[in-house]
Amino acid sequence: MTMKKIIATLGLLLMLQTAWAIDLHDAKDQGLVGEAKTGYLAAVTSPASAEVRALIADVNQKRKEQFTEAASKTGATVEQVAFRFYELAVQKTEPGHYYQDSGGAWKKK
């Protein structure tokens, strides 16, 4: 089996396992989550559903791991890495999706 087929198979299994859960792009499209000024994902409005809170927790755990790894490789702090990620995430935010400005207010791009 080729690597491409293995990845596709794993992706399909993951989709089937989490078919009930909202995905990140859908949550952003619906205005439920956005890029927080901390570099992490946050709920745009409160209270967020359990499904949205679970998505945020999952994404943020993965981000924290990536930020920690990048910080250890570069000598930067986790906070510096997270802030740089935030800057890049805002640049890549799609029209209609939300991000926090430097004051913490939600803005729709």
PADRENLUM-884135 format. One line per 8 residues: number of its first residue (from 1); for each residue x, y, z of N, C-alpha, C, O. Coordinates in Angstrom, 2 decimals. Example, Ala and Ser with C-alpha at 12.3 -4.5 7.8 and 13.67 -1.06 7.14 Angstrom:
<vopas>
1> 13.19 -5.69 7.80 12.30 -4.50 7.80 13.20 -3.30 7.80 14.24 -3.32 8.46; 12.85 -2.25 7.08 13.67 -1.06 7.14 12.90 0.03 7.87 13.41 1.14 8.04;
</vopas>
This chain:
<vopas>
1> 0.85 -1.16 0.00 0.00 0.00 0.00 0.91 1.24 0.00 1.87 1.32 0.76; 0.59 2.19 -0.85 1.40 3.40 -0.93 1.12 4.32 0.25 0.08 4.21 0.91; 2.06 5.22 0.50 1.89 6.17 1.61 0.64 7.02 1.39 -0.08 7.32 2.35; 0.37 7.39 0.15 -0.80 8.20 -0.15 -2.09 7.45 0.22 -3.02 8.04 0.78; -2.13 6.16 -0.08 -3.31 5.36 0.25 -3.45 5.18 1.75 -4.56 5.20 2.29; -2.31 5.02 2.43 -2.35 4.88 3.89 -2.91 6.14 4.52 -3.77 6.08 5.40; -2.42 7.29 4.07 -2.89 8.56 4.61 -4.37 8.74 4.32 -5.13 9.18 5.19; -4.80 8.41 3.10 -6.21 8.53 2.74 -7.07 7.63 3.61 -8.15 8.03 4.05;
9> -6.60 6.41 3.86 -7.34 5.47 4.69 -7.45 5.98 6.12 -8.52 5.93 6.73; -6.34 6.47 6.66 -6.36 7.01 8.02 -7.29 8.22 8.11 -8.02 8.38 9.08; -7.25 9.06 7.08 -8.13 10.22 7.04 -9.59 9.81 7.04 -10.41 10.41 7.74; -9.92 8.79 6.26 -11.29 8.29 6.20 -11.72 7.73 7.56 -12.84 7.98 8.01; -10.83 6.98 8.19 -11.15 6.43 9.51 -11.38 7.55 10.51 -12.31 7.47 11.32; -10.57 8.57 10.47 -10.73 9.69 11.38 -12.05 10.40 11.12 -12.75 10.78 12.06; -12.40 10.59 9.84 -13.67 11.23 9.50 -14.84 10.42 10.03 -15.79 10.98 10.57; -14.78 9.11 9.87 -15.88 8.27 10.33 -15.99 8.30 11.85 -17.09 8.27 12.40;
17> -14.84 8.38 12.51 -14.82 8.40 13.96 -15.40 9.70 14.50 -16.05 9.70 15.55; -15.18 10.80 13.79 -15.60 12.11 14.29 -16.67 12.73 13.41 -16.77 13.96 13.33; -17.45 11.92 12.75 -18.47 12.43 11.84 -19.47 13.33 12.56 -20.04 14.24 11.95; -19.70 13.09 13.83 -20.65 13.88 14.60 -20.10 15.24 14.97 -20.86 16.17 15.24; -18.79 15.37 14.98 -18.17 16.60 15.47 -18.04 17.64 14.36 -17.83 17.33 13.20; -18.19 18.89 14.77 -18.01 19.99 13.85 -16.52 20.11 13.56 -15.69 19.89 14.44; -16.16 20.45 12.33 -14.75 20.62 12.04 -14.38 22.10 12.10 -15.25 22.97 12.15; -13.09 22.36 12.11 -12.59 23.72 12.30 -13.10 24.67 11.23 -13.53 25.78 11.54;
25> -13.04 24.26 9.98 -13.46 25.15 8.91 -14.95 25.47 9.01 -15.36 26.62 8.84; -15.77 24.46 9.30 -17.21 24.69 9.47 -17.48 25.64 10.64 -18.32 26.53 10.55; -16.75 25.44 11.73 -16.94 26.30 12.90 -16.55 27.74 12.58 -17.21 28.68 13.04; -15.49 27.92 11.80 -15.11 29.28 11.39 -16.14 29.85 10.42 -16.50 31.02 10.53; -16.60 29.03 9.47 -17.62 29.50 8.52 -18.89 29.97 9.23 -19.53 30.93 8.81; -19.23 29.29 10.32 -20.45 29.62 11.07 -20.23 30.74 12.08 -21.17 31.14 12.77; -19.00 31.24 12.18 -18.71 32.32 13.11 -18.69 31.88 14.56 -18.85 32.70 15.46; -18.48 30.61 14.79 -18.47 30.08 16.16 -17.12 30.25 16.84 -17.06 30.45 18.05;
33> -16.05 30.16 16.06 -14.69 30.26 16.60 -13.87 31.21 15.74 -14.20 31.47 14.58; -12.82 31.71 16.34 -11.92 32.59 15.61 -10.52 32.53 16.18 -10.27 31.86 17.18; -9.63 33.24 15.53 -8.23 33.31 15.96 -8.09 34.35 17.06 -8.28 35.54 16.82; -7.76 33.89 18.26 -7.59 34.80 19.39 -6.20 35.42 19.35 -5.28 34.85 18.76; -6.06 36.58 19.97 -4.78 37.29 19.95 -3.68 36.55 20.70 -2.52 36.95 20.66; -4.04 35.48 21.38 -3.08 34.65 22.12 -2.40 33.62 21.22 -1.44 32.97 21.64; -2.90 33.47 19.98 -2.37 32.43 19.11 -3.19 31.15 19.16 -2.93 30.20 18.43; -4.17 31.15 20.02 -5.02 29.97 20.17 -6.41 30.26 19.58 -6.74 31.39 19.25;
41> -7.19 29.22 19.46 -8.55 29.31 18.97 -9.46 29.67 20.14 -9.21 29.23 21.27; -10.50 30.45 19.89 -11.43 30.82 20.95 -12.84 30.90 20.39 -13.05 31.09 19.19; -13.82 30.77 21.29 -15.22 30.94 20.91 -15.48 32.42 20.68 -15.05 33.26 21.46; -16.19 32.72 19.60 -16.51 34.11 19.29 -17.65 34.60 20.18 -17.66 35.75 20.61; -18.60 33.74 20.44 -19.72 34.09 21.32 -19.84 33.07 22.44 -19.40 31.93 22.31; -20.44 33.50 23.53 -20.65 32.61 24.68 -22.14 32.50 24.94 -22.88 33.45 24.66; -22.61 31.42 25.44 -21.82 30.24 25.74 -21.63 29.39 24.48 -22.51 29.32 23.62; -20.49 28.76 24.38 -20.23 27.86 23.26 -20.79 26.48 23.60 -20.82 26.07 24.76;
49> -21.22 25.78 22.57 -21.75 24.43 22.79 -20.62 23.50 23.22 -19.44 23.82 23.06; -20.99 22.37 23.77 -20.00 21.37 24.18 -19.16 20.92 22.99 -17.96 20.68 23.12; -19.80 20.82 21.84 -19.10 20.40 20.62 -18.03 21.43 20.23 -16.92 21.06 19.87; -18.39 22.70 20.31 -17.44 23.77 19.97 -16.32 23.82 21.01 -15.16 23.99 20.66; -16.66 23.68 22.28 -15.64 23.69 23.34 -14.66 22.53 23.15 -13.46 22.69 23.37; -15.17 21.36 22.74 -14.29 20.21 22.50 -13.36 20.47 21.32 -12.18 20.12 21.36; -13.89 21.08 20.27 -13.07 21.42 19.11 -11.97 22.39 19.52 -10.81 22.20 19.16; -12.33 23.43 20.26 -11.34 24.42 20.70 -10.26 23.75 21.54 -9.07 24.02 21.34;
57> -10.64 22.91 22.47 -9.67 22.23 23.34 -8.72 21.37 22.52 -7.51 21.35 22.78; -9.25 20.65 21.55 -8.44 19.77 20.71 -7.44 20.59 19.88 -6.25 20.28 19.85; -7.93 21.61 19.20 -7.06 22.45 18.36 -6.00 23.13 19.22 -4.83 23.17 18.84; -6.40 23.66 20.36 -5.46 24.39 21.19 -4.40 23.48 21.80 -3.25 23.90 21.98; -4.76 22.25 22.13 -3.77 21.31 22.64 -2.71 21.04 21.57 -1.51 21.01 21.86; -3.15 20.84 20.34 -2.20 20.60 19.24 -1.34 21.83 18.98 -0.14 21.71 18.73; -1.95 23.00 19.04 -1.18 24.24 18.85 -0.13 24.39 19.95 1.02 24.74 19.67; -0.52 24.13 21.19 0.42 24.28 22.29 1.62 23.37 22.10 2.76 23.77 22.34;
65> 1.37 22.14 21.67 2.47 21.21 21.41 3.39 21.76 20.31 4.61 21.71 20.44; 2.80 22.28 19.24 3.60 22.83 18.15 4.35 24.08 18.59 5.52 24.25 18.23; 3.72 24.95 19.35 4.38 26.16 19.84 5.55 25.80 20.75 6.62 26.41 20.67; 5.35 24.81 21.62 6.40 24.39 22.55 7.59 23.81 21.78 8.74 24.11 22.09; 7.29 22.99 20.80 8.36 22.40 19.98 9.13 23.48 19.22 10.36 23.46 19.18; 8.43 24.41 18.61 9.07 25.49 17.86 9.91 26.36 18.79 11.01 26.79 18.42; 9.40 26.63 19.97 10.14 27.45 20.93 11.44 26.77 21.35 12.48 27.43 21.45; 11.38 25.47 21.58 12.60 24.77 21.99 13.64 24.72 20.88 14.84 24.70 21.14;
73> 13.18 24.69 19.64 14.10 24.65 18.50 14.71 26.01 18.19 15.83 26.09 17.67; 13.99 27.09 18.50 14.43 28.42 18.10 14.99 29.27 19.24 15.63 30.29 19.00; 14.75 28.85 20.46 15.19 29.64 21.60 14.21 30.75 21.97 14.47 31.53 22.88; 13.09 30.82 21.27 12.05 31.80 21.59 11.20 31.25 22.73 11.29 30.08 23.08; 10.37 32.12 23.29 9.42 31.65 24.30 8.18 31.10 23.59 7.94 31.40 22.42; 7.42 30.30 24.30 6.17 29.78 23.75 5.25 30.95 23.40 4.57 30.91 22.37; 5.23 31.97 24.22 4.38 33.13 23.97 4.79 33.86 22.70 3.94 34.32 21.94; 6.10 33.97 22.45 6.58 34.62 21.23 6.18 33.82 19.99 5.76 34.39 18.98;
81> 6.29 32.51 20.08 5.89 31.65 18.96 4.39 31.77 18.73 3.94 31.88 17.59; 3.61 31.74 19.80 2.16 31.85 19.69 1.76 33.18 19.08 0.84 33.23 18.26; 2.43 34.27 19.46 2.10 35.58 18.90 2.43 35.63 17.42 1.67 36.20 16.64; 3.55 35.05 17.03 3.91 35.04 15.59 2.89 34.20 14.82 2.51 34.55 13.70; 2.46 33.10 15.40 1.43 32.28 14.76 0.16 33.09 14.58 -0.46 33.05 13.51; -0.23 33.84 15.60 -1.41 34.70 15.54 -1.29 35.68 14.38 -2.24 35.85 13.61; -0.15 36.33 14.26 0.05 37.30 13.18 -0.14 36.64 11.81 -0.80 37.20 10.93; 0.44 35.46 11.65 0.30 34.75 10.38 -1.13 34.25 10.17 -1.65 34.29 9.05;
89> -1.78 33.80 11.23 -3.15 33.30 11.14 -4.10 34.41 10.71 -5.01 34.18 9.92; -3.90 35.62 11.24 -4.75 36.75 10.86 -4.57 37.06 9.38 -5.55 37.32 8.67; -3.34 37.02 8.91 -3.08 37.26 7.49 -3.81 36.25 6.61 -4.29 36.58 5.53; -3.88 35.00 7.09 -4.49 33.92 6.31 -5.98 33.73 6.59 -6.63 32.89 5.97; -6.52 34.50 7.51 -7.94 34.38 7.83 -8.78 34.68 6.59 -8.58 35.69 5.93; -9.71 33.80 6.31 -10.56 33.94 5.13 -11.62 35.02 5.36 -12.02 35.27 6.49; -12.07 35.65 4.29 -13.17 36.62 4.42 -14.38 35.95 5.09 -14.74 34.82 4.77; -14.97 36.67 6.03 -16.12 36.15 6.76 -15.76 35.44 8.05 -16.64 35.16 8.87;
97> -14.47 35.14 8.25 -14.03 34.50 9.49 -13.58 35.56 10.49 -13.30 36.70 10.11; -13.53 35.17 11.76 -13.24 36.11 12.84 -11.81 35.96 13.37 -11.21 34.89 13.35; -11.30 37.09 13.86 -10.03 37.14 14.58 -10.14 38.26 15.61 -10.97 39.16 15.47; -9.31 38.20 16.63 -9.28 39.26 17.63 -8.25 40.30 17.24 -7.16 39.97 16.77; -8.61 41.57 17.44 -7.61 42.61 17.23 -6.73 42.68 18.49 -6.94 41.93 19.44; -5.76 43.59 18.49 -4.81 43.66 19.61 -5.49 44.01 20.92 -4.95 43.72 21.99; -6.67 44.62 20.87 -7.41 44.94 22.09 -8.33 43.82 22.55 -8.94 43.93 23.61; -8.43 42.76 21.77 -9.27 41.62 22.15 -10.67 41.64 21.58 -11.47 40.75 21.87;
105> -10.99 42.66 20.74 -12.32 42.72 20.13 -12.36 41.81 18.90 -11.39 41.73 18.15; -13.46 41.13 18.71 -13.62 40.27 17.54 -13.88 41.11 16.31 -14.69 42.04 16.32; -13.18 40.78 15.24 -13.32 41.45 13.95 -13.63 40.41 12.90 -13.08 39.31 12.92; -14.50 40.75 11.98 -14.83 39.87 10.86 -14.05 40.34 9.66 -14.13 41.51 9.28; -13.29 39.45 9.07 -12.46 39.82 7.92 -13.30 39.90 6.66 -12.77 40.20 5.59;
</vopas>
